[in-house]
Amino acid sequence: MTRKIWVFDTTLRDGEQVPGAKLNMYEKLEVAKQLKKLQVDVIEAGFPSSSIGDFNAVKEISTKVGNTDDVMITALARAVKSDIEAVYNSVKYAKNPLIHIVLGTSDIHVEKKFGKTKSQILDIGVEAVKFAKTLLPNVQYSTEDASRSDFEYLWSTIEAVVHAGATIINVPDTVGYAEPEEFGELIRKINERLKNLNEHVLLSVRCHNDLGMATANTLAAIKNGADKVECTINGIGERAGNAALEEVVMAINTRPSIYGAYTNINTKEIMNTSRLVSNFMGLDVQVNKAITGENAFAHSSGIHQDGLLKSRSAYEIINPTEVGLDDMELVLTARSGRHAVKNALEKLGFNQLTTEQFEGIFENFLELADVKKEIYNHDLYVIVESYYTKNNIQNEDIPYYSDNFYELVDLQVISNPIFPSASVKLKKADQIVKNSAVGSGPIDALYTAITEISGLDIKLIEYNISSISRGKEALGKVKIQVEFKGEKYIAKATDTDIMKASALAYINAINSIVVNELLPSR
């Protein structure tokens, strides 16, 4: 029998506590709208008592995103009357509002942080819940640092606040101290008592990632009776972050026989949400991060590519389309084997190659791959045509498609706050094409100049820069995503000159469009 797991997203509260990740009103509202598309059950929109800006943001989200019954809007309050009032006055505009109160229960928090006795802290928590219940029917109580608390005191607190009216009890591993077996047992014991006390109260967990076990602890809690999980997109949050929403959800989806549960999450919106949060907060996603990392569904190893082409289940347990990505990505590099290269060539229509011809083309592929690192479809066209020309092979089925591709010859970019401009020189077949343009910034000017040469109506959706080496000769990597006729294209390039890398990435994207959209069908 499967049961629903409620998903509580705190990207806009705990996630925003990452240094430098502060969002403005517009950005918070856009993230909240996307979280609603993702179909989370609860959005924690902020900490209203912290600033007037945060109060207004929570109020705006409550009004514009919380205007339907399908999502609950909440915000954080300490067990202080003014905090609780601030939450109420900002979330009351939502159709389904919730007050979230947090107060520590561990000896460290009670004695060191608050300097009070356990009975005093318990009374403060009870009074806070009673006051919140006069304002709203739904109140969540979080027992901060629960995983390091004395169990009987922790249970006494839970029992008391449930009697006071709390409708959700959240058990946080606030500093990521717990390990899965231990945390699962804690949740099992609490769940057993809580269901006997009041079966209608939801049991929630919140796990931090200080020891890298946030997702594992969250999943252990689900197996032991937790009804609700608190997560963030990409696992962001203070210190090492929180349990990653996408990891928890996809684990539940992928292993239903283990967890016996489901969520309402629309998994096809996972990547859109991840990218939006990453871009707005300026927090790059680790490339090999589960589910949302750039390499999570990319395969460059020849052994893996060979296995995947024979059977996807050999190395793929999640279809990338399930999380909103395009289908399986086989990245062609010098490590790619013959099977992957042959498969890519056949997709382009080169399926009549003899063994000798393929071996010659594969040798040329490896030479270019050592230099260029990653090979695109337009590179394969050039490799095949160069091989045919060099070996005087006549084939009417192989027109010179490479005449349609663009190649960077030179560029000049001027960056200043008054008149950013760029001049580019590209090669197309035997023709040299030049153009200059101005823009709102140097990249805008550069891409405008290249776009005007191509004559294509291209929309830049995403632009990311990262360093992949150190020192004065550090390589800069540029990854972009563009849209043409409703289809999205991703391209990358690296160079010590970041402007050159930007131009090369954009030209790679244009050439990919040429292959897919403009060349005669093969």
C-alpha positions as CSV (number, residue, x, y, z in Angstrom):
1,M,0.0,0.0,0.0
2,T,1.5,3.3,-1.1
3,R,1.1,6.5,0.9
4,K,1.6,10.1,0.0
5,I,4.7,11.9,1.1
6,W,4.2,15.7,1.5
7,V,7.0,17.8,0.0
8,F,7.9,21.0,1.9
9,D,10.3,23.3,-0.1
10,T,12.4,25.8,1.8
11,T,14.6,27.0,-1.0
12,L,13.2,30.6,-0.5
13,R,14.0,30.5,3.2
14,D,16.9,28.2,4.2
15,G,18.2,28.2,0.6
16,E,18.4,31.9,0.6
17,Q,20.6,31.9,3.7
18,V,23.6,30.9,1.5
19,P,26.0,33.9,1.5
20,G,25.5,35.9,-1.7
21,A,22.3,34.0,-2.7
22,K,19.8,36.7,-1.7
23,L,16.9,37.2,-4.1
24,N,15.0,40.3,-4.9
25,M,11.2,40.5,-4.9
26,Y,10.8,39.6,-8.6
27,E,13.2,36.6,-8.3
28,K,11.5,35.2,-5.2
29,L,8.1,35.4,-6.9
30,E,9.4,33.7,-10.1
31,V,11.0,30.9,-8.0
32,A,7.7,30.5,-6.1
33,K,5.7,30.3,-9.3
34,Q,8.1,27.6,-10.6
35,L,7.8,25.6,-7.3
36,K,4.1,25.7,-7.8
37,K,4.5,24.3,-11.3
38,L,6.8,21.6,-9.7
39,Q,3.7,20.8,-7.5
40,V,5.4,21.0,-4.1
41,D,2.8,20.8,-1.3
42,V,4.3,23.5,0.9
43,I,6.4,26.6,0.0
44,E,8.3,28.2,2.9
45,A,8.6,31.7,1.5
46,G,10.8,33.4,4.0
47,F,11.5,34.7,7.5
48,P,9.1,37.7,7.7
49,S,10.4,39.1,11.0
50,S,14.0,39.4,9.6
51,S,13.3,42.4,7.4
52,I,10.5,44.4,5.8
53,G,11.7,43.2,2.4
54,D,11.3,39.5,3.4
55,F,7.8,40.3,5.0
56,N,6.7,41.9,1.7
57,A,8.1,39.0,-0.4
58,V,6.2,36.5,1.7
59,K,3.0,38.6,1.4
60,E,3.4,38.9,-2.4
61,I,3.9,35.1,-2.7
62,S,0.9,34.4,-0.5
63,T,-1.2,36.7,-2.6
64,K,-0.1,35.7,-6.1
65,V,1.1,32.1,-5.8
66,G,-0.9,30.9,-2.8
67,N,-4.2,32.0,-4.3
68,T,-5.3,28.3,-4.9
69,D,-5.8,25.4,-2.6
70,D,-3.2,23.2,-4.2
71,V,-0.2,24.7,-2.4
72,M,0.3,25.7,1.2
73,I,2.3,28.9,2.0
74,T,4.3,29.2,5.2
75,A,7.1,31.2,6.7
76,L,9.4,30.8,9.7
77,A,8.9,32.2,13.2
78,R,10.8,31.8,16.4
79,A,8.7,31.0,19.4
80,V,8.2,34.7,19.9
81,K,4.8,36.5,19.7
82,S,6.1,39.2,17.3
83,D,7.6,36.6,14.9
84,I,4.4,34.6,14.9
85,E,2.3,37.8,14.2
86,A,4.7,38.6,11.3
87,V,4.2,35.2,9.8
88,Y,0.4,35.4,10.2
89,N,0.2,38.9,8.7
90,S,2.3,37.9,5.7
91,V,0.8,34.4,4.9
92,K,-2.9,35.2,5.8
93,Y,-3.5,36.2,2.1
94,A,-2.9,32.6,0.9
95,K,-5.9,30.3,0.6
96,N,-4.0,27.6,2.6
97,P,-1.6,29.4,5.1
98,L,0.6,27.7,7.7
99,I,2.5,29.1,10.7
100,H,5.9,27.4,11.2
101,I,7.4,27.8,14.7
102,V,10.9,26.6,15.6
103,L,12.5,26.1,19.0
104,G,15.4,24.0,20.1
105,T,15.2,20.8,22.2
106,S,18.8,19.6,22.6
107,D,20.7,20.3,25.8
108,I,23.1,22.4,23.7
109,H,20.3,24.7,22.5
110,V,18.4,24.8,25.8
111,E,21.4,25.4,28.1
112,K,23.9,27.1,25.9
113,K,21.8,29.0,23.3
114,F,18.9,30.0,25.5
115,G,20.3,29.7,29.0
116,K,17.0,28.3,30.3
117,T,15.7,25.1,31.9
118,K,14.1,22.4,29.8
119,S,10.7,23.1,31.5
120,Q,11.0,26.8,30.7
121,I,11.7,26.0,27.0
122,L,8.8,23.5,26.8
123,D,6.4,26.1,28.3
124,I,7.6,28.7,25.8
125,G,6.9,26.3,22.9
126,V,3.4,25.4,24.2
127,E,2.5,29.1,24.6
128,A,3.7,29.9,21.1
129,V,1.6,27.1,19.6
130,K,-1.5,28.2,21.6
131,F,-1.0,31.8,20.4
132,A,-0.5,30.7,16.7
133,K,-3.7,28.6,16.9
134,T,-5.7,31.7,17.7
135,L,-4.6,33.0,14.3
136,L,-4.6,30.0,12.0
137,P,-5.7,26.4,12.2
138,N,-2.5,24.9,10.7
139,V,0.6,25.2,12.8
140,Q,3.9,23.4,12.4
141,Y,6.3,23.0,15.3
142,S,10.0,22.2,14.6
143,T,12.0,20.7,17.4
144,E,15.4,22.2,16.4
145,D,18.4,19.9,16.8
146,A,16.1,17.0,17.5
147,S,18.8,14.4,16.5
148,R,21.0,15.5,19.4
149,S,18.2,15.8,22.0
150,D,17.4,13.6,24.9
151,F,14.6,11.3,23.5
152,E,12.2,11.5,26.5
153,Y,12.5,15.3,26.6
154,L,12.0,15.5,22.9
155,W,8.9,13.4,23.1
156,S,7.5,15.4,26.1
157,T,7.9,18.5,23.9
158,I,6.1,16.9,20.9
159,E,3.3,15.6,23.2
160,A,2.8,19.0,24.8
161,V,2.7,21.0,21.6
162,V,0.3,18.5,19.9
163,H,-2.0,18.9,22.9
164,A,-1.6,22.7,22.4
165,G,-2.8,22.3,18.8
166,A,0.2,21.7,16.5
167,T,-0.9,20.0,13.3
168,I,2.5,19.1,12.0
169,I,5.6,18.0,14.0
170,N,8.9,18.5,12.3
171,V,12.0,16.6,13.5
172,P,15.1,18.2,12.2
173,D,18.7,16.9,12.0
174,T,19.7,20.5,12.2
175,V,23.5,20.1,12.0
176,G,23.6,16.9,9.9
177,Y,24.8,14.9,12.9
178,A,22.6,11.8,12.4
179,E,23.3,8.7,10.3
180,P,20.5,6.8,8.5
181,E,20.0,3.8,10.8
182,E,20.1,6.0,13.9
183,F,17.8,8.7,12.4
184,G,15.4,6.1,11.0
185,E,15.1,4.5,14.5
186,L,14.4,7.9,16.0
187,I,11.6,8.6,13.5
188,R,10.1,5.1,14.0
189,K,9.8,5.6,17.8
190,I,8.3,9.1,17.4
191,N,5.9,7.9,14.7
192,E,4.7,5.0,16.8
193,R,3.9,7.3,19.8
194,L,2.6,10.2,17.6
195,K,0.0,8.0,15.7
196,N,-1.3,6.7,19.1
197,L,-1.4,10.3,20.4
198,N,-3.1,11.9,17.3
199,E,-3.2,10.0,14.0
200,H,-4.1,13.2,12.1
201,V,-0.8,15.1,13.0
202,L,1.7,14.9,10.2
203,L,5.3,13.8,11.1
204,S,7.9,15.7,9.2
205,V,11.7,15.6,8.9
206,R,14.3,18.1,7.9
207,C,17.9,16.8,7.3
208,H,21.0,18.9,6.8
209,N,24.0,17.7,4.8
210,D,27.0,18.4,7.0
211,L,28.2,14.8,6.8
212,G,26.8,14.2,3.3
213,M,23.9,12.1,4.5
214,A,20.9,14.5,4.2
215,T,19.2,12.5,1.4
216,A,20.0,9.2,3.0
217,N,18.6,10.3,6.4
218,T,15.5,11.7,4.8
219,L,14.8,8.4,2.9
220,A,15.5,6.4,6.1
221,A,12.8,8.6,7.8
222,I,10.3,7.9,5.1
223,K,10.9,4.1,5.5
224,N,10.2,4.6,9.2
225,G,6.9,6.5,9.0
226,A,7.7,10.2,8.1
227,D,4.7,11.8,6.3
228,K,6.5,14.9,5.1
229,V,10.0,15.9,4.0
230,E,11.6,19.3,4.0
231,C,14.0,19.9,1.1
232,T,15.6,22.5,-1.1
233,I,16.2,22.6,-4.9
234,N,19.8,21.4,-5.7
235,G,20.2,20.8,-1.9
236,I,21.2,24.4,-1.3
237,G,21.1,25.9,2.2
238,E,23.3,27.2,5.0
239,R,26.6,25.4,5.5
240,A,26.6,22.1,3.5
241,G,22.9,22.5,2.6
242,N,19.7,20.5,3.0
243,A,18.4,17.2,1.5
244,A,18.0,17.8,-2.2
245,L,14.3,17.7,-3.3
246,E,15.1,16.1,-6.6
247,E,17.2,13.3,-5.1
248,V,14.6,12.4,-2.5
249,V,11.7,12.5,-5.0
250,M,13.5,10.5,-7.7
251,A,14.6,7.9,-5.2
252,I,11.0,7.4,-4.1
253,N,10.0,7.2,-7.8
254,T,12.8,4.8,-8.8
255,R,12.4,2.4,-5.9
256,P,8.7,2.2,-5.1
257,S,9.0,-1.3,-3.7
258,I,11.5,0.0,-1.1
259,Y,9.7,3.1,0.1
260,G,6.0,2.3,-0.7
261,A,5.3,5.9,-1.2
262,Y,4.7,8.6,-3.8
263,T,4.8,12.4,-4.1
264,N,2.7,14.9,-6.1
265,I,5.9,16.3,-7.7
266,N,5.8,16.9,-11.4
267,T,9.3,15.5,-12.1
268,K,9.4,16.9,-15.6
269,E,9.8,20.4,-14.0
270,I,12.8,19.4,-12.0
271,M,15.5,20.6,-14.4
272,N,13.6,23.9,-15.1
273,T,13.4,24.5,-11.4
274,S,17.0,23.6,-10.8
275,R,18.2,26.0,-13.5
276,L,16.0,28.8,-12.4
277,V,17.2,28.6,-8.8
278,S,20.9,28.2,-9.9
279,N,20.8,31.2,-12.2
280,F,18.9,33.6,-9.9
281,M,21.1,32.7,-6.8
282,G,24.3,32.5,-8.8
283,L,25.0,29.1,-7.3
284,D,26.5,26.6,-9.9
285,V,25.3,23.0,-9.6
286,Q,28.1,20.5,-9.0
287,V,28.7,18.9,-12.4
288,N,28.4,15.3,-11.1
289,K,25.6,16.0,-8.6
290,A,22.8,13.5,-8.7
291,I,19.8,14.3,-10.9
292,T,20.5,18.0,-11.7
293,G,24.3,17.9,-12.3
294,E,25.5,18.6,-15.9
295,N,27.0,15.1,-16.1
296,A,24.2,13.2,-14.3
297,F,22.9,11.8,-17.6
298,A,25.9,12.3,-19.8
299,H,28.0,9.4,-20.9
300,S,31.5,9.8,-22.4
301,S,33.2,6.5,-21.5
302,G,33.4,4.1,-24.4
303,I,32.5,1.2,-22.2
304,H,29.4,2.9,-20.9
305,Q,28.3,4.2,-24.3
306,D,28.7,0.7,-25.8
307,G,26.6,-0.8,-22.9
308,L,23.9,1.9,-23.2
309,L,23.5,1.5,-27.0
310,K,23.0,-2.3,-26.4
311,S,20.6,-1.8,-23.4
312,R,19.8,1.5,-21.6
313,S,19.3,-0.4,-18.4
314,A,23.0,-1.3,-18.4
315,Y,24.0,2.1,-17.0
316,E,20.8,4.2,-16.7
317,I,18.2,3.8,-14.0
318,I,16.4,7.0,-14.7
319,N,15.3,8.1,-18.1
320,P,16.5,11.8,-18.4
321,T,13.1,12.8,-19.9
322,E,11.5,12.0,-16.5
323,V,13.2,15.0,-15.0
324,G,12.7,17.4,-18.0
325,L,15.9,16.7,-20.0
326,D,16.3,15.6,-23.6
327,D,16.9,12.0,-24.1
328,M,20.2,10.2,-23.3
329,E,23.3,12.2,-24.1
330,L,26.3,10.4,-25.5
331,V,29.1,12.9,-25.3
332,L,31.7,12.2,-28.0
333,T,35.2,12.6,-26.6
334,A,38.6,10.9,-27.1
335,R,37.3,8.3,-24.6
336,S,34.3,7.4,-26.8
337,G,34.6,4.0,-28.4
338,R,33.9,2.9,-31.9
339,H,30.3,1.9,-31.2
340,A,29.3,5.3,-30.0
341,V,31.0,7.1,-32.9
342,K,29.5,4.7,-35.4
343,N,26.0,5.2,-33.9
344,A,26.4,9.0,-34.1
345,L,27.5,8.8,-37.8
346,E,24.6,6.5,-38.6
347,K,22.2,9.0,-37.1
348,L,23.6,11.6,-39.5
349,G,23.0,9.3,-42.4
350,F,26.5,7.9,-42.8
351,N,25.4,4.3,-42.6
352,Q,27.1,2.9,-45.8
353,L,30.7,3.2,-44.6
354,T,33.0,0.2,-45.2
355,T,35.1,-1.0,-42.3
356,E,38.2,0.6,-43.9
357,Q,36.4,3.9,-44.3
358,F,35.1,3.9,-40.8
359,E,38.5,3.1,-39.3
360,G,40.0,6.0,-41.2
361,I,37.2,8.4,-40.0
362,F,37.5,7.1,-36.5
363,E,41.3,7.8,-36.5
364,N,40.6,11.4,-37.7
365,F,37.9,11.7,-35.0
366,L,40.4,10.8,-32.2
367,E,42.9,13.4,-33.5
368,L,40.3,16.1,-33.4
369,A,38.9,15.0,-30.1
370,D,42.3,15.2,-28.5
371,V,42.4,18.9,-29.6
372,K,38.8,20.0,-29.2
373,K,37.9,17.8,-26.2
374,E,34.2,17.4,-27.2
375,I,32.9,16.6,-30.7
376,Y,29.6,17.9,-32.1
377,N,27.6,16.6,-35.1
378,H,28.9,19.4,-37.3
379,D,32.4,18.3,-36.5
380,L,31.5,14.8,-37.7
381,Y,30.4,16.2,-41.0
382,V,33.7,17.9,-41.5
383,I,35.6,14.8,-40.5
384,V,33.8,12.6,-43.0
385,E,34.1,15.1,-45.8
386,S,37.8,15.7,-45.1
387,Y,38.3,11.9,-45.2
388,Y,36.5,11.6,-48.5
389,T,38.4,14.5,-50.1
390,K,41.8,13.3,-48.9
391,N,41.2,9.8,-50.2
392,N,39.5,10.9,-53.5
393,I,36.4,9.0,-52.7
394,Q,33.4,10.0,-54.9
395,N,30.0,9.7,-53.3
396,E,27.0,11.6,-54.6
397,D,25.2,11.1,-51.2
398,I,27.9,13.2,-49.5
399,P,27.4,16.8,-50.5
400,Y,29.8,19.3,-48.9
401,Y,27.6,20.1,-45.9
402,S,30.6,21.7,-44.1
403,D,30.1,24.7,-46.5
404,N,27.1,25.6,-44.3
405,F,29.1,25.7,-41.0
406,Y,30.6,28.7,-39.4
407,E,34.2,28.9,-38.0
408,L,35.6,31.7,-35.8
409,V,38.5,33.6,-37.4
410,D,38.9,36.6,-35.1
411,L,37.1,38.8,-32.7
412,Q,37.4,42.0,-30.8
413,V,35.3,43.0,-27.9
414,I,35.2,46.4,-26.2
415,S,33.7,46.5,-22.7
416,N,32.7,49.7,-21.1
417,P,29.6,51.0,-19.3
418,I,28.8,53.5,-22.1
419,F,29.2,51.7,-25.4
420,P,29.9,47.9,-25.2
421,S,30.7,46.6,-28.7
422,A,32.0,43.6,-30.6
423,S,33.5,42.9,-34.0
424,V,33.7,39.3,-35.3
425,K,35.2,37.7,-38.4
426,L,33.8,34.3,-39.3
427,K,34.5,31.9,-42.1
428,K,31.7,30.1,-44.0
429,A,33.0,27.8,-46.7
430,D,35.6,29.9,-48.6
431,Q,33.9,33.2,-47.6
432,I,35.1,35.5,-44.8
433,V,32.1,37.4,-43.2
434,K,32.6,40.3,-40.8
435,N,30.1,42.2,-38.6
436,S,30.0,44.6,-35.7
437,A,27.4,45.2,-33.1
438,V,26.7,47.0,-29.9
439,G,24.8,45.6,-26.9
440,S,23.8,46.0,-23.3
441,G,27.1,44.3,-22.4
442,P,30.1,42.7,-24.1
443,I,28.5,39.2,-24.4
444,D,25.3,40.7,-25.7
445,A,27.3,42.7,-28.3
446,L,29.3,39.6,-29.3
447,Y,26.3,37.4,-29.7
448,T,24.3,40.0,-31.6
449,A,27.2,40.4,-34.1
450,I,27.3,36.6,-34.6
451,T,23.5,36.2,-34.8
452,E,23.3,38.9,-37.5
453,I,25.8,37.0,-39.6
454,S,23.9,33.7,-39.3
455,G,20.5,35.3,-40.0
456,L,18.9,32.9,-37.5
457,D,16.3,34.0,-35.0
458,I,18.1,32.6,-31.9
459,K,17.1,33.2,-28.3
460,L,19.8,32.9,-25.6
461,I,18.2,31.2,-22.6
462,E,21.2,30.4,-20.4
463,Y,24.8,31.5,-20.2
464,N,27.3,30.1,-17.6
465,I,31.0,30.7,-17.1
466,S,33.2,28.5,-14.9
467,S,36.9,28.0,-14.4
468,I,38.3,24.5,-15.0
469,S,41.9,25.2,-14.1
470,R,44.0,27.6,-12.0
471,G,46.8,30.1,-12.6
472,K,47.4,32.7,-15.2
473,E,46.7,30.2,-18.0
474,A,43.4,29.1,-16.4
475,L,40.9,27.7,-18.9
476,G,37.4,29.2,-18.8
477,K,34.5,27.1,-19.7
478,V,31.4,28.6,-21.2
479,K,28.1,26.6,-21.4
480,I,25.1,28.1,-23.1
481,Q,21.6,27.1,-24.0
482,V,19.8,28.7,-26.9
483,E,16.4,28.2,-28.5
484,F,15.5,28.1,-32.2
485,K,12.0,27.4,-33.5
486,G,11.0,26.1,-30.1
487,E,13.8,23.6,-29.8
488,K,16.6,24.0,-27.3
489,Y,20.3,23.5,-28.0
490,I,23.2,23.2,-25.5
491,A,26.8,24.0,-26.5
492,K,30.1,24.4,-24.6
493,A,33.6,25.6,-25.3
494,T,36.8,26.3,-23.3
495,D,39.6,28.7,-23.8
496,T,42.0,30.9,-21.8
497,D,40.2,33.9,-23.4
498,I,36.7,33.8,-22.0
499,M,35.4,36.0,-24.8
500,K,36.8,33.5,-27.4
501,A,35.2,30.6,-25.4
502,S,31.9,32.5,-25.4
503,A,32.1,33.0,-29.2
504,L,33.1,29.4,-29.8
505,A,30.2,28.1,-27.7
506,Y,27.7,30.2,-29.6
507,I,29.1,29.1,-32.9
508,N,28.9,25.5,-31.8
509,A,25.2,26.1,-31.0
510,I,24.6,27.7,-34.4
511,N,26.3,24.8,-36.2
512,S,24.1,22.4,-34.3
513,I,21.1,24.3,-35.5
514,V,22.4,24.1,-39.1
515,V,22.7,20.3,-38.8
516,N,19.3,19.7,-37.3
517,E,17.2,22.4,-39.0
518,L,18.7,23.7,-42.2
519,L,20.5,20.9,-44.0
520,P,18.6,18.6,-46.3
521,S,17.1,15.6,-44.5
522,R,19.4,12.6,-44.7
